[in-house]
Amino acid sequence: MAGQTQRLVMCRGQYCNMDRRADKLIARLEPLLEDINGETYPPPIRLVTANCLSMCGAGPNAILYPTGEVFNGLDETKLLQLVAEKLQSS
């Protein structure tokens, strides 16, 4: 995806954010993306939140665009793996 902005959409719907678990993942993700993006403008990776991604039973969920790759059942370990494998190589 060199040169193309990626958008990571994190769900903050009722199920995904039960016990603020999505909020905690987003808070963990924000500084990681700041490090990856650096001073580049526009940033190569944008973090966006959605009210619902309609995959509630599998949450917390995220979708990476433009590929449309879906990540379900996110926890901190899976989130760090997503960053390492999909975002740091951008």
NUSEFI-473952 format. One record per residue: x, y, z of N, C-alpha, C, CB in turn; residue in one letter. Coordinates in Angstrom, 3 decimals, decimal comma. Atoms other than C-alpha are relative to their C-alpha. Glycine has a CB too. Example, Ala and Ser with C-alpha at 12.3 -4.5 7.8 and 13.67 -1.06 7.14 Angstrom:
2
[[0,890; -1,190; 0,000]; [12,300; -4,500; 7,800]; [0,900; 1,200; 0,000]; [-0,992; 0,027; 1,246]; a] [[-0,820; -1,190; -0,060]; [13,670; -1,060; 7,140]; [-0,770; 1,090; 0,730]; [0,414; 0,462; -1,415]; s] 
This chain:
90
[[0,813; -1,190; 0,000]; [0,000; 0,000; 0,000]; [0,864; 1,264; 0,000]; [-0,929; -0,007; 1,198]; m] [[-0,890; -1,148; -0,003]; [2,952; 2,309; -0,463]; [-0,653; 1,163; -0,725]; [1,347; -0,352; -0,646]; a] [[0,537; -1,201; 0,594]; [1,770; 5,841; -1,134]; [-1,504; 0,152; 0,116]; [0,375; 0,043; -1,404]; g] [[1,449; -0,069; -0,112]; [-1,883; 5,062; -0,455]; [-0,393; 0,055; 1,473]; [-0,667; -1,210; -0,702]; q] [[0,459; -0,130; -1,371]; [-3,601; 6,195; 2,725]; [-0,859; -1,206; 0,370]; [-0,787; 1,312; 0,191]; t] [[0,824; 1,075; -0,533]; [-4,992; 3,349; 4,777]; [-0,886; 0,588; 1,092]; [0,877; -1,178; 0,549]; q] [[0,935; -0,459; -1,018]; [-7,965; 3,800; 7,055]; [-0,364; -1,209; 0,854]; [-1,279; 0,663; -0,640]; r] [[0,372; 1,055; -0,934]; [-8,433; 1,634; 10,130]; [-1,244; 0,466; 0,745]; [1,171; -0,335; 0,993]; l] [[1,274; -0,366; -0,618]; [-12,054; 1,760; 11,270]; [-0,236; -0,936; 1,182]; [-1,185; -0,079; -1,032]; v] [[0,237; 0,761; -1,233]; [-12,565; 0,647; 14,864]; [-1,442; 0,201; 0,433]; [0,982; 0,435; 1,134]; m] [[1,380; -0,062; -0,467]; [-16,048; -0,176; 16,093]; [-0,039; 0,412; 1,471]; [-0,702; -1,360; -0,199]; c] [[0,243; -0,411; -1,381]; [-17,242; 1,587; 19,242]; [-1,463; -0,229; 0,361]; [0,383; 1,483; 0,207]; r] [[1,401; 0,309; -0,264]; [-20,710; 0,078; 19,211]; [-0,194; -0,587; 1,400]; [-0,530; -0,972; -1,051]; g] [[0,351; 0,447; -1,342]; [-22,482; -1,138; 22,320]; [0,688; -1,312; 0,381]; [-1,498; -0,159; 0,108]; q] [[-0,628; 1,284; -0,331]; [-21,170; -4,707; 22,136]; [1,519; 0,115; -0,010]; [-0,450; -1,088; -0,984]; y] [[-1,465; -0,100; 0,114]; [-17,632; -3,873; 20,986]; [0,612; 0,823; 1,125]; [0,381; 0,614; -1,341]; c] [[-0,539; -0,875; -1,036]; [-17,244; -1,236; 23,678]; [-0,519; -0,349; 1,397]; [-0,336; 1,438; -0,321]; n] [[0,423; 0,460; -1,315]; [-18,722; -3,257; 26,537]; [1,201; 0,083; 0,957]; [-0,569; -1,462; -0,072]; m] [[-1,075; -0,193; -0,981]; [-16,649; -2,459; 29,644]; [1,126; 0,870; -0,563]; [0,563; -1,357; 0,443]; d] [[-0,942; -0,939; 0,626]; [-14,922; 0,216; 27,479]; [1,165; -0,702; -0,687]; [0,539; 0,960; 1,040]; r] [[-1,114; 0,739; 0,604]; [-12,845; -2,464; 25,787]; [0,447; 0,603; -1,329]; [-0,394; -1,451; -0,209]; r] [[-0,417; -0,652; 1,248]; [-12,886; -0,706; 22,384]; [0,737; 1,298; 0,296]; [-1,218; 0,276; -0,905]; a] [[-0,673; -1,247; -0,382]; [-11,966; 2,604; 24,028]; [1,436; -0,273; 0,446]; [-0,778; 0,710; 1,126]; d] [[-1,351; 0,359; -0,471]; [-8,988; 0,902; 25,683]; [0,912; -0,373; -1,169]; [-0,074; -1,173; 1,001]; k] [[-0,790; 0,367; 1,180]; [-7,838; -0,563; 22,357]; [0,356; 1,238; -0,821]; [-0,771; -1,011; -0,872]; l] [[-0,247; -1,235; 0,743]; [-8,179; 2,816; 20,646]; [1,068; 0,831; 0,696]; [-1,297; 0,814; -0,151]; i] [[-1,009; -0,756; -0,759]; [-6,181; 4,497; 23,423]; [1,384; -0,625; -0,156]; [-0,383; 0,065; 1,492]; a] [[-1,283; 0,701; 0,205]; [-3,451; 1,869; 22,955]; [0,505; 0,212; -1,424]; [-0,151; -1,516; 0,290]; r] [[-0,332; -0,120; 1,410]; [-3,523; 2,269; 19,181]; [0,472; 1,401; -0,393]; [-1,191; -0,376; -0,827]; l] [[-0,299; -1,384; 0,406]; [-3,347; 6,078; 18,948]; [1,491; 0,347; 0,043]; [-0,753; 0,959; 0,889]; e] [[-1,427; -0,353; 0,010]; [0,296; 6,518; 20,073]; [0,820; -0,858; -0,970]; [0,572; -0,139; 1,400]; p] [[-0,699; 0,851; 0,966]; [1,386; 3,576; 17,899]; [-0,111; 0,589; -1,402]; [-0,570; -1,434; 0,025]; l] [[0,199; -0,598; 1,315]; [-0,117; 5,225; 14,840]; [0,727; 1,334; -0,123]; [-1,485; 0,189; -0,272]; l] [[-0,759; -1,256; 0,021]; [1,433; 8,571; 15,771]; [1,462; -0,281; -0,319]; [-0,122; 0,742; 1,355]; e] [[-1,392; 0,382; 0,275]; [4,835; 6,856; 15,773]; [0,180; -0,417; -1,457]; [0,436; -1,145; 0,930]; d] [[-0,096; 0,476; 1,378]; [4,177; 5,183; 12,414]; [-0,160; 1,169; -0,980]; [-1,071; -1,085; -0,275]; i] [[0,288; -1,102; 0,913]; [2,750; 8,311; 10,769]; [1,052; 1,099; 0,049]; [-1,348; 0,583; 0,316]; n] [[-0,989; -1,059; -0,140]; [5,387; 10,661; 12,125]; [-0,565; 1,343; -0,407]; [1,229; -0,314; -0,824]; g] [[0,404; -1,335; 0,443]; [5,205; 14,105; 10,541]; [-0,599; -0,016; -1,404]; [1,190; 0,943; 0,039]; e] [[0,508; 0,116; 1,365]; [3,887; 12,800; 7,208]; [-1,417; 0,558; -0,097]; [0,027; -1,466; -0,460]; t] [[1,339; -0,521; 0,243]; [0,923; 14,709; 5,833]; [-0,338; -0,162; -1,473]; [-0,108; 1,483; 0,429]; y] [[0,958; 0,592; -0,927]; [-1,494; 13,409; 4,963]; [0,576; -1,274; 0,598]; [-1,337; -0,292; -0,706]; p] [[-0,544; 1,194; -0,639]; [-0,838; 10,578; 7,389]; [-0,289; -1,253; -0,823]; [-0,574; -0,155; 1,407]; p] [[0,229; 1,219; 0,774]; [-0,409; 7,179; 5,731]; [-1,078; -0,904; 0,600]; [1,286; -0,771; -0,119]; p] [[1,017; 0,826; -0,656]; [-2,747; 5,591; 8,300]; [-0,899; 0,910; 0,830]; [0,656; -1,109; 0,895]; i] [[0,978; -0,780; -0,758]; [-5,903; 7,211; 9,600]; [-0,821; -0,940; 0,875]; [-0,924; 0,816; -0,951]; r] [[0,863; 0,744; -0,916]; [-7,801; 5,932; 12,626]; [-1,360; 0,675; 0,018]; [0,614; -0,072; 1,439]; l] [[1,366; -0,483; 0,032]; [-11,559; 6,285; 12,364]; [-0,817; -0,913; 0,911]; [-0,575; 0,029; -1,468]; v] [[0,887; 0,840; -0,803]; [-14,265; 5,102; 14,757]; [-1,381; -0,025; -0,640]; [-0,083; 0,513; 1,466]; t] [[1,358; 0,170; 0,520]; [-17,697; 3,801; 13,816]; [-0,923; -0,374; 1,144]; [-0,045; -1,079; -1,119]; a] [[0,970; 0,355; -1,037]; [-20,840; 3,467; 15,893]; [-0,328; -1,479; -0,010]; [-1,270; 0,801; -0,174]; n] [[0,239; 1,441; 0,101]; [-21,346; -0,074; 14,618]; [0,483; -0,484; -1,358]; [-1,510; -0,339; 0,204]; c] [[-0,432; 0,623; 1,249]; [-19,787; -2,335; 11,987]; [-0,863; -1,211; -0,349]; [1,468; -0,416; 0,097]; l] [[0,976; 1,074; 0,248]; [-22,692; -4,841; 12,167]; [0,620; -1,392; 0,034]; [-0,668; 0,213; -1,339]; s] [[-0,606; 1,318; -0,237]; [-20,533; -7,748; 13,368]; [0,052; -0,252; 1,503]; [1,436; -0,088; -0,630]; m] [[-0,028; -0,108; -1,461]; [-21,477; -7,489; 17,018]; [0,460; -1,265; 0,718]; [-1,355; 0,364; 0,492]; c] [[-0,344; 1,229; -0,703]; [-21,098; -11,130; 18,018]; [1,471; -0,353; -0,047]; [-0,777; -1,119; -0,558]; g] [[-1,416; 0,335; 0,166]; [-17,455; -11,164; 16,931]; [0,929; 1,075; 0,556]; [0,306; -0,223; -1,464]; a] [[-0,771; -1,180; -0,389]; [-16,296; -7,909; 18,564]; [0,950; -0,194; 1,156]; [-0,915; 1,080; 0,337]; g] [[-0,182; -1,246; 0,730]; [-14,363; -5,853; 19,211]; [0,530; -0,237; -1,408]; [0,940; 0,914; 0,756]; p] [[-0,274; 0,168; 1,420]; [-14,018; -5,392; 15,460]; [0,667; 1,222; -0,604]; [-1,275; -0,300; -0,740]; n] [[-0,595; -1,076; 0,779]; [-12,055; -3,326; 12,974]; [0,042; -0,435; -1,461]; [1,429; 0,360; 0,524]; a] [[-0,154; 0,241; 1,435]; [-11,841; -3,017; 9,197]; [1,116; 0,905; -0,503]; [-1,344; 0,262; -0,782]; i] [[-1,092; -0,758; 0,599]; [-8,742; -1,921; 7,295]; [-0,333; 0,257; -1,460]; [1,356; -0,755; 0,139]; l] [[0,264; -0,394; 1,380]; [-9,388; -0,006; 4,087]; [1,268; 0,573; -0,598]; [-1,157; 1,025; -0,080]; y] [[0,949; 0,342; 1,044]; [-8,819; 0,077; 1,168]; [-0,171; -1,495; -0,245]; [0,414; 0,646; -1,254]; p] [[0,110; 1,435; 0,282]; [-8,373; -3,721; 1,334]; [-1,310; -0,600; 0,489]; [1,154; -0,736; 0,632]; t] [[1,230; 0,542; -0,554]; [-11,533; -4,271; 3,404]; [0,239; -1,184; 0,926]; [-0,918; -0,410; -1,109]; g] [[-0,328; 1,117; -0,885]; [-9,718; -6,754; 5,637]; [-0,641; 0,217; 1,372]; [1,538; -0,159; 0,136]; e] [[0,746; -0,068; -1,254]; [-11,752; -7,516; 8,776]; [0,794; -0,685; 1,110]; [-1,398; -0,654; -0,154]; v] [[-0,658; 0,542; -1,187]; [-10,324; -8,129; 12,243]; [-1,048; -0,088; 1,102]; [1,226; 0,886; 0,443]; f] [[1,009; 0,237; -1,034]; [-12,618; -9,674; 14,854]; [0,655; -0,449; 1,292]; [-1,020; -1,047; -0,466]; n] [[-0,458; 0,479; -1,294]; [-12,258; -10,479; 18,521]; [1,292; 0,656; 0,454]; [0,183; -1,481; -0,047]; g] [[-1,247; -0,684; -0,333]; [-9,587; -7,850; 19,022]; [0,212; 0,112; 1,501]; [0,017; 1,379; -0,620]; l] [[-0,479; -0,282; -1,347]; [-7,674; -7,701; 22,256]; [1,359; 0,664; -0,206]; [0,090; -1,322; 0,914]; d] [[-1,257; -0,721; 0,167]; [-4,351; -5,997; 22,944]; [1,017; -0,800; -0,808]; [0,582; 0,349; 1,355]; e] [[-0,946; 0,838; 0,735]; [-2,305; -8,932; 21,622]; [-0,302; 0,011; -1,497]; [-0,035; -1,436; 0,534]; t] [[0,388; -0,003; 1,413]; [-4,259; -9,111; 18,356]; [0,180; 1,379; -0,622]; [-1,452; -0,455; -0,155]; k] [[-0,183; -1,357; 0,494]; [-4,147; -5,332; 18,019]; [1,473; 0,267; -0,314]; [-0,522; 1,018; 1,025]; l] [[-1,430; -0,194; 0,232]; [-0,358; -5,268; 18,361]; [0,470; -0,815; -1,201]; [0,804; -0,387; 1,249]; l] [[-0,324; 0,830; 1,166]; [-0,124; -8,091; 15,809]; [-0,480; 0,676; -1,286]; [-0,637; -1,405; 0,139]; q] [[0,533; -0,724; 1,151]; [-2,338; -6,130; 13,398]; [0,934; 1,159; -0,368]; [-1,430; 0,525; 0,298]; l] [[-0,900; -1,128; 0,246]; [-0,076; -3,077; 13,780]; [1,309; -0,487; -0,609]; [0,275; 0,772; 1,305]; v] [[-1,295; 0,496; 0,467]; [3,104; -5,095; 13,283]; [-0,087; -0,567; -1,421]; [0,526; -1,073; 0,955]; a] [[0,097; 0,690; 1,283]; [1,867; -7,099; 10,292]; [-0,623; 0,810; -1,118]; [-0,773; -1,233; 0,173]; e] [[0,770; -0,695; 1,048]; [-0,442; -4,709; 8,457]; [0,311; 1,482; -0,107]; [-1,466; -0,169; 0,253]; k] [[-0,134; -1,450; 0,025]; [0,435; -1,154; 9,409]; [1,437; 0,489; -0,002]; [-0,706; 0,579; 1,162]; l] [[-1,380; -0,465; -0,058]; [4,144; -0,877; 10,179]; [0,720; -0,149; -1,326]; [0,748; -0,745; 1,065]; q] [[-0,650; 0,210; 1,292]; [5,051; -2,127; 6,735]; [-0,525; 0,949; -1,067]; [-0,192; -1,432; -0,453]; s] [[0,603; -0,934; 0,968]; [3,024; 0,655; 5,091]; [1,007; 0,989; -0,533]; [-1,156; 0,752; 0,634]; s] 
